[in-house]
Amino acid sequence: MSYFGTFKRFDPILGYVPARPFSFLPQIAQRARSLLRDRTTEQLDSAADAINFAISAYFDELKQDEIAKLLRQAIETGDYERFFDPTLTLASDITSESGAARGIAGNA
């Protein structure tokens, strides 16, 4: 879940925290508010923006790493052309020709 200005819709200092879907949410909010009592909403908003940026950057890096691994694997196995084949849109399309994929599907 991304942040994108959540505190414009919810006041982290005074906003209501429902006990649904988790009954312990109000206690978590109370503890967080006691820890952050000397901070302004603007400071919390700035911290949330920085944390959101760091998390997004982390996941972007993970995604790029996995794409690079898949590309290296495609090159090593000779499937480079199929890696970029626009007619193959689903993972099942790519793996349907392998015996392992058929074996798994046969057991379903």
Chimera marker file (.cmm) of the C-alpha trace (Angstrom):
<marker_set name="trace">
<marker id="1" x="0.000" y="0.000" z="0.000" r="1" g="1" b="0" radius="0.5"/>
<marker id="2" x="1.410" y="3.353" z="-0.931" r="1" g="1" b="0" radius="0.5"/>
<marker id="3" x="1.294" y="6.494" z="1.153" r="1" g="1" b="0" radius="0.5"/>
<marker id="4" x="0.624" y="9.356" z="-1.315" r="1" g="1" b="0" radius="0.5"/>
<marker id="5" x="-0.700" y="11.979" z="1.088" r="1" g="1" b="0" radius="0.5"/>
<marker id="6" x="-2.735" y="9.790" z="3.410" r="1" g="1" b="0" radius="0.5"/>
<marker id="7" x="-2.458" y="12.405" z="6.173" r="1" g="1" b="0" radius="0.5"/>
<marker id="8" x="-4.435" y="14.836" z="4.024" r="1" g="1" b="0" radius="0.5"/>
<marker id="9" x="-7.385" y="12.484" z="4.550" r="1" g="1" b="0" radius="0.5"/>
<marker id="10" x="-6.505" y="11.286" z="8.055" r="1" g="1" b="0" radius="0.5"/>
<marker id="11" x="-5.078" y="13.272" z="10.967" r="1" g="1" b="0" radius="0.5"/>
<marker id="12" x="-2.465" y="11.038" z="12.602" r="1" g="1" b="0" radius="0.5"/>
<marker id="13" x="-2.585" y="13.047" z="15.839" r="1" g="1" b="0" radius="0.5"/>
<marker id="14" x="-6.339" y="13.298" z="16.432" r="1" g="1" b="0" radius="0.5"/>
<marker id="15" x="-8.009" y="11.112" z="13.791" r="1" g="1" b="0" radius="0.5"/>
<marker id="16" x="-10.402" y="8.332" z="14.713" r="1" g="1" b="0" radius="0.5"/>
<marker id="17" x="-8.970" y="4.808" z="14.509" r="1" g="1" b="0" radius="0.5"/>
<marker id="18" x="-11.621" y="2.096" z="14.222" r="1" g="1" b="0" radius="0.5"/>
<marker id="19" x="-11.393" y="-1.232" z="16.027" r="1" g="1" b="0" radius="0.5"/>
<marker id="20" x="-12.264" y="-3.003" z="12.781" r="1" g="1" b="0" radius="0.5"/>
<marker id="21" x="-10.929" y="-5.051" z="11.106" r="1" g="1" b="0" radius="0.5"/>
<marker id="22" x="-8.405" y="-5.471" z="13.948" r="1" g="1" b="0" radius="0.5"/>
<marker id="23" x="-9.495" y="-4.830" z="17.524" r="1" g="1" b="0" radius="0.5"/>
<marker id="24" x="-5.990" y="-3.784" z="18.589" r="1" g="1" b="0" radius="0.5"/>
<marker id="25" x="-5.672" y="-0.884" z="16.095" r="1" g="1" b="0" radius="0.5"/>
<marker id="26" x="-6.758" y="1.801" z="18.594" r="1" g="1" b="0" radius="0.5"/>
<marker id="27" x="-4.093" y="0.628" z="21.069" r="1" g="1" b="0" radius="0.5"/>
<marker id="28" x="-1.426" y="0.716" z="18.350" r="1" g="1" b="0" radius="0.5"/>
<marker id="29" x="-2.497" y="4.239" z="17.383" r="1" g="1" b="0" radius="0.5"/>
<marker id="30" x="-2.458" y="5.338" z="21.041" r="1" g="1" b="0" radius="0.5"/>
<marker id="31" x="1.084" y="3.976" z="21.509" r="1" g="1" b="0" radius="0.5"/>
<marker id="32" x="2.294" y="5.570" z="18.262" r="1" g="1" b="0" radius="0.5"/>
<marker id="33" x="0.764" y="8.892" z="19.252" r="1" g="1" b="0" radius="0.5"/>
<marker id="34" x="2.451" y="8.791" z="22.656" r="1" g="1" b="0" radius="0.5"/>
<marker id="35" x="5.825" y="8.119" z="20.973" r="1" g="1" b="0" radius="0.5"/>
<marker id="36" x="5.258" y="10.914" z="18.455" r="1" g="1" b="0" radius="0.5"/>
<marker id="37" x="3.623" y="13.445" z="20.774" r="1" g="1" b="0" radius="0.5"/>
<marker id="38" x="6.329" y="16.073" z="20.166" r="1" g="1" b="0" radius="0.5"/>
<marker id="39" x="5.976" y="15.894" z="16.373" r="1" g="1" b="0" radius="0.5"/>
<marker id="40" x="3.728" y="17.916" z="14.104" r="1" g="1" b="0" radius="0.5"/>
<marker id="41" x="1.506" y="16.507" z="11.400" r="1" g="1" b="0" radius="0.5"/>
<marker id="42" x="3.839" y="18.136" z="8.859" r="1" g="1" b="0" radius="0.5"/>
<marker id="43" x="6.838" y="16.295" z="10.340" r="1" g="1" b="0" radius="0.5"/>
<marker id="44" x="4.940" y="12.997" z="10.268" r="1" g="1" b="0" radius="0.5"/>
<marker id="45" x="3.885" y="13.656" z="6.682" r="1" g="1" b="0" radius="0.5"/>
<marker id="46" x="7.498" y="14.343" z="5.698" r="1" g="1" b="0" radius="0.5"/>
<marker id="47" x="8.687" y="11.166" z="7.424" r="1" g="1" b="0" radius="0.5"/>
<marker id="48" x="5.954" y="9.141" z="5.707" r="1" g="1" b="0" radius="0.5"/>
<marker id="49" x="6.998" y="10.564" z="2.322" r="1" g="1" b="0" radius="0.5"/>
<marker id="50" x="10.650" y="9.622" z="2.964" r="1" g="1" b="0" radius="0.5"/>
<marker id="51" x="9.725" y="6.108" z="4.117" r="1" g="1" b="0" radius="0.5"/>
<marker id="52" x="7.414" y="5.616" z="1.125" r="1" g="1" b="0" radius="0.5"/>
<marker id="53" x="10.207" y="6.717" z="-1.233" r="1" g="1" b="0" radius="0.5"/>
<marker id="54" x="12.709" y="4.325" z="0.382" r="1" g="1" b="0" radius="0.5"/>
<marker id="55" x="10.315" y="1.377" z="0.205" r="1" g="1" b="0" radius="0.5"/>
<marker id="56" x="9.409" y="2.119" z="-3.420" r="1" g="1" b="0" radius="0.5"/>
<marker id="57" x="13.087" y="2.407" z="-4.365" r="1" g="1" b="0" radius="0.5"/>
<marker id="58" x="13.822" y="-0.899" z="-2.636" r="1" g="1" b="0" radius="0.5"/>
<marker id="59" x="11.061" y="-2.751" z="-4.495" r="1" g="1" b="0" radius="0.5"/>
<marker id="60" x="12.004" y="-1.114" z="-7.801" r="1" g="1" b="0" radius="0.5"/>
<marker id="61" x="15.555" y="-2.380" z="-7.316" r="1" g="1" b="0" radius="0.5"/>
<marker id="62" x="14.299" y="-5.892" z="-6.483" r="1" g="1" b="0" radius="0.5"/>
<marker id="63" x="12.109" y="-5.874" z="-9.572" r="1" g="1" b="0" radius="0.5"/>
<marker id="64" x="15.002" y="-4.790" z="-11.807" r="1" g="1" b="0" radius="0.5"/>
<marker id="65" x="17.251" y="-7.464" z="-10.278" r="1" g="1" b="0" radius="0.5"/>
<marker id="66" x="14.675" y="-10.180" z="-10.992" r="1" g="1" b="0" radius="0.5"/>
<marker id="67" x="14.177" y="-8.975" z="-14.559" r="1" g="1" b="0" radius="0.5"/>
<marker id="68" x="17.953" y="-9.092" z="-15.069" r="1" g="1" b="0" radius="0.5"/>
<marker id="69" x="18.062" y="-12.652" z="-13.663" r="1" g="1" b="0" radius="0.5"/>
<marker id="70" x="15.292" y="-13.765" z="-16.007" r="1" g="1" b="0" radius="0.5"/>
<marker id="71" x="17.056" y="-12.169" z="-18.949" r="1" g="1" b="0" radius="0.5"/>
<marker id="72" x="20.363" y="-13.860" z="-18.067" r="1" g="1" b="0" radius="0.5"/>
<marker id="73" x="18.556" y="-17.180" z="-17.735" r="1" g="1" b="0" radius="0.5"/>
<marker id="74" x="16.863" y="-16.674" z="-21.112" r="1" g="1" b="0" radius="0.5"/>
<marker id="75" x="20.211" y="-15.925" z="-22.727" r="1" g="1" b="0" radius="0.5"/>
<marker id="76" x="21.877" y="-18.951" z="-21.090" r="1" g="1" b="0" radius="0.5"/>
<marker id="77" x="19.110" y="-21.336" z="-22.147" r="1" g="1" b="0" radius="0.5"/>
<marker id="78" x="18.763" y="-19.936" z="-25.657" r="1" g="1" b="0" radius="0.5"/>
<marker id="79" x="15.252" y="-18.652" z="-25.025" r="1" g="1" b="0" radius="0.5"/>
<marker id="80" x="16.251" y="-15.046" z="-25.630" r="1" g="1" b="0" radius="0.5"/>
<marker id="81" x="13.863" y="-14.539" z="-28.552" r="1" g="1" b="0" radius="0.5"/>
<marker id="82" x="10.966" y="-16.070" z="-26.624" r="1" g="1" b="0" radius="0.5"/>
<marker id="83" x="11.757" y="-13.815" z="-23.663" r="1" g="1" b="0" radius="0.5"/>
<marker id="84" x="10.716" y="-10.830" z="-25.772" r="1" g="1" b="0" radius="0.5"/>
<marker id="85" x="7.993" y="-12.531" z="-27.843" r="1" g="1" b="0" radius="0.5"/>
<marker id="86" x="4.934" y="-10.230" z="-27.642" r="1" g="1" b="0" radius="0.5"/>
<marker id="87" x="2.576" y="-13.075" z="-28.555" r="1" g="1" b="0" radius="0.5"/>
<marker id="88" x="3.359" y="-14.871" z="-25.284" r="1" g="1" b="0" radius="0.5"/>
<marker id="89" x="1.429" y="-13.004" z="-22.623" r="1" g="1" b="0" radius="0.5"/>
<marker id="90" x="1.008" y="-15.502" z="-19.795" r="1" g="1" b="0" radius="0.5"/>
<marker id="91" x="3.566" y="-17.492" z="-17.847" r="1" g="1" b="0" radius="0.5"/>
<marker id="92" x="1.558" y="-20.599" z="-18.760" r="1" g="1" b="0" radius="0.5"/>
<marker id="93" x="2.128" y="-19.814" z="-22.460" r="1" g="1" b="0" radius="0.5"/>
<marker id="94" x="5.878" y="-19.748" z="-21.923" r="1" g="1" b="0" radius="0.5"/>
<marker id="95" x="6.058" y="-22.873" z="-19.776" r="1" g="1" b="0" radius="0.5"/>
<marker id="96" x="3.305" y="-24.937" z="-21.401" r="1" g="1" b="0" radius="0.5"/>
<marker id="97" x="5.774" y="-26.687" z="-23.698" r="1" g="1" b="0" radius="0.5"/>
<marker id="98" x="7.968" y="-27.950" z="-20.864" r="1" g="1" b="0" radius="0.5"/>
<marker id="99" x="7.366" y="-31.390" z="-19.444" r="1" g="1" b="0" radius="0.5"/>
<marker id="100" x="7.506" y="-30.050" z="-15.908" r="1" g="1" b="0" radius="0.5"/>
<marker id="101" x="4.667" y="-27.620" z="-16.562" r="1" g="1" b="0" radius="0.5"/>
<marker id="102" x="2.535" y="-30.362" z="-18.132" r="1" g="1" b="0" radius="0.5"/>
<marker id="103" x="3.283" y="-32.646" z="-15.179" r="1" g="1" b="0" radius="0.5"/>
<marker id="104" x="2.195" y="-29.998" z="-12.705" r="1" g="1" b="0" radius="0.5"/>
<marker id="105" x="-0.932" y="-29.202" z="-14.693" r="1" g="1" b="0" radius="0.5"/>
<marker id="106" x="-1.717" y="-32.920" z="-14.986" r="1" g="1" b="0" radius="0.5"/>
<marker id="107" x="-1.718" y="-33.250" z="-11.200" r="1" g="1" b="0" radius="0.5"/>
<marker id="108" x="-4.136" y="-30.374" z="-10.695" r="1" g="1" b="0" radius="0.5"/>
<link id1="1" id2="2" r="1" g="1" b="0" radius="0.2"/>
<link id1="2" id2="3" r="1" g="1" b="0" radius="0.2"/>
<link id1="3" id2="4" r="1" g="1" b="0" radius="0.2"/>
<link id1="4" id2="5" r="1" g="1" b="0" radius="0.2"/>
<link id1="5" id2="6" r="1" g="1" b="0" radius="0.2"/>
<link id1="6" id2="7" r="1" g="1" b="0" radius="0.2"/>
<link id1="7" id2="8" r="1" g="1" b="0" radius="0.2"/>
<link id1="8" id2="9" r="1" g="1" b="0" radius="0.2"/>
<link id1="9" id2="10" r="1" g="1" b="0" radius="0.2"/>
<link id1="10" id2="11" r="1" g="1" b="0" radius="0.2"/>
<link id1="11" id2="12" r="1" g="1" b="0" radius="0.2"/>
<link id1="12" id2="13" r="1" g="1" b="0" radius="0.2"/>
<link id1="13" id2="14" r="1" g="1" b="0" radius="0.2"/>
<link id1="14" id2="15" r="1" g="1" b="0" radius="0.2"/>
<link id1="15" id2="16" r="1" g="1" b="0" radius="0.2"/>
<link id1="16" id2="17" r="1" g="1" b="0" radius="0.2"/>
<link id1="17" id2="18" r="1" g="1" b="0" radius="0.2"/>
<link id1="18" id2="19" r="1" g="1" b="0" radius="0.2"/>
<link id1="19" id2="20" r="1" g="1" b="0" radius="0.2"/>
<link id1="20" id2="21" r="1" g="1" b="0" radius="0.2"/>
<link id1="21" id2="22" r="1" g="1" b="0" radius="0.2"/>
<link id1="22" id2="23" r="1" g="1" b="0" radius="0.2"/>
<link id1="23" id2="24" r="1" g="1" b="0" radius="0.2"/>
<link id1="24" id2="25" r="1" g="1" b="0" radius="0.2"/>
<link id1="25" id2="26" r="1" g="1" b="0" radius="0.2"/>
<link id1="26" id2="27" r="1" g="1" b="0" radius="0.2"/>
<link id1="27" id2="28" r="1" g="1" b="0" radius="0.2"/>
<link id1="28" id2="29" r="1" g="1" b="0" radius="0.2"/>
<link id1="29" id2="30" r="1" g="1" b="0" radius="0.2"/>
<link id1="30" id2="31" r="1" g="1" b="0" radius="0.2"/>
<link id1="31" id2="32" r="1" g="1" b="0" radius="0.2"/>
<link id1="32" id2="33" r="1" g="1" b="0" radius="0.2"/>
<link id1="33" id2="34" r="1" g="1" b="0" radius="0.2"/>
<link id1="34" id2="35" r="1" g="1" b="0" radius="0.2"/>
<link id1="35" id2="36" r="1" g="1" b="0" radius="0.2"/>
<link id1="36" id2="37" r="1" g="1" b="0" radius="0.2"/>
<link id1="37" id2="38" r="1" g="1" b="0" radius="0.2"/>
<link id1="38" id2="39" r="1" g="1" b="0" radius="0.2"/>
<link id1="39" id2="40" r="1" g="1" b="0" radius="0.2"/>
<link id1="40" id2="41" r="1" g="1" b="0" radius="0.2"/>
<link id1="41" id2="42" r="1" g="1" b="0" radius="0.2"/>
<link id1="42" id2="43" r="1" g="1" b="0" radius="0.2"/>
<link id1="43" id2="44" r="1" g="1" b="0" radius="0.2"/>
<link id1="44" id2="45" r="1" g="1" b="0" radius="0.2"/>
<link id1="45" id2="46" r="1" g="1" b="0" radius="0.2"/>
<link id1="46" id2="47" r="1" g="1" b="0" radius="0.2"/>
<link id1="47" id2="48" r="1" g="1" b="0" radius="0.2"/>
<link id1="48" id2="49" r="1" g="1" b="0" radius="0.2"/>
<link id1="49" id2="50" r="1" g="1" b="0" radius="0.2"/>
<link id1="50" id2="51" r="1" g="1" b="0" radius="0.2"/>
<link id1="51" id2="52" r="1" g="1" b="0" radius="0.2"/>
<link id1="52" id2="53" r="1" g="1" b="0" radius="0.2"/>
<link id1="53" id2="54" r="1" g="1" b="0" radius="0.2"/>
<link id1="54" id2="55" r="1" g="1" b="0" radius="0.2"/>
<link id1="55" id2="56" r="1" g="1" b="0" radius="0.2"/>
<link id1="56" id2="57" r="1" g="1" b="0" radius="0.2"/>
<link id1="57" id2="58" r="1" g="1" b="0" radius="0.2"/>
<link id1="58" id2="59" r="1" g="1" b="0" radius="0.2"/>
<link id1="59" id2="60" r="1" g="1" b="0" radius="0.2"/>
<link id1="60" id2="61" r="1" g="1" b="0" radius="0.2"/>
<link id1="61" id2="62" r="1" g="1" b="0" radius="0.2"/>
<link id1="62" id2="63" r="1" g="1" b="0" radius="0.2"/>
<link id1="63" id2="64" r="1" g="1" b="0" radius="0.2"/>
<link id1="64" id2="65" r="1" g="1" b="0" radius="0.2"/>
<link id1="65" id2="66" r="1" g="1" b="0" radius="0.2"/>
<link id1="66" id2="67" r="1" g="1" b="0" radius="0.2"/>
<link id1="67" id2="68" r="1" g="1" b="0" radius="0.2"/>
<link id1="68" id2="69" r="1" g="1" b="0" radius="0.2"/>
<link id1="69" id2="70" r="1" g="1" b="0" radius="0.2"/>
<link id1="70" id2="71" r="1" g="1" b="0" radius="0.2"/>
<link id1="71" id2="72" r="1" g="1" b="0" radius="0.2"/>
<link id1="72" id2="73" r="1" g="1" b="0" radius="0.2"/>
<link id1="73" id2="74" r="1" g="1" b="0" radius="0.2"/>
<link id1="74" id2="75" r="1" g="1" b="0" radius="0.2"/>
<link id1="75" id2="76" r="1" g="1" b="0" radius="0.2"/>
<link id1="76" id2="77" r="1" g="1" b="0" radius="0.2"/>
<link id1="77" id2="78" r="1" g="1" b="0" radius="0.2"/>
<link id1="78" id2="79" r="1" g="1" b="0" radius="0.2"/>
<link id1="79" id2="80" r="1" g="1" b="0" radius="0.2"/>
<link id1="80" id2="81" r="1" g="1" b="0" radius="0.2"/>
<link id1="81" id2="82" r="1" g="1" b="0" radius="0.2"/>
<link id1="82" id2="83" r="1" g="1" b="0" radius="0.2"/>
<link id1="83" id2="84" r="1" g="1" b="0" radius="0.2"/>
<link id1="84" id2="85" r="1" g="1" b="0" radius="0.2"/>
<link id1="85" id2="86" r="1" g="1" b="0" radius="0.2"/>
<link id1="86" id2="87" r="1" g="1" b="0" radius="0.2"/>
<link id1="87" id2="88" r="1" g="1" b="0" radius="0.2"/>
<link id1="88" id2="89" r="1" g="1" b="0" radius="0.2"/>
<link id1="89" id2="90" r="1" g="1" b="0" radius="0.2"/>
<link id1="90" id2="91" r="1" g="1" b="0" radius="0.2"/>
<link id1="91" id2="92" r="1" g="1" b="0" radius="0.2"/>
<link id1="92" id2="93" r="1" g="1" b="0" radius="0.2"/>
<link id1="93" id2="94" r="1" g="1" b="0" radius="0.2"/>
<link id1="94" id2="95" r="1" g="1" b="0" radius="0.2"/>
<link id1="95" id2="96" r="1" g="1" b="0" radius="0.2"/>
<link id1="96" id2="97" r="1" g="1" b="0" radius="0.2"/>
<link id1="97" id2="98" r="1" g="1" b="0" radius="0.2"/>
<link id1="98" id2="99" r="1" g="1" b="0" radius="0.2"/>
<link id1="99" id2="100" r="1" g="1" b="0" radius="0.2"/>
<link id1="100" id2="101" r="1" g="1" b="0" radius="0.2"/>
<link id1="101" id2="102" r="1" g="1" b="0" radius="0.2"/>
<link id1="102" id2="103" r="1" g="1" b="0" radius="0.2"/>
<link id1="103" id2="104" r="1" g="1" b="0" radius="0.2"/>
<link id1="104" id2="105" r="1" g="1" b="0" radius="0.2"/>
<link id1="105" id2="106" r="1" g="1" b="0" radius="0.2"/>
<link id1="106" id2="107" r="1" g="1" b="0" radius="0.2"/>
<link id1="107" id2="108" r="1" g="1" b="0" radius="0.2"/>
</marker_set>
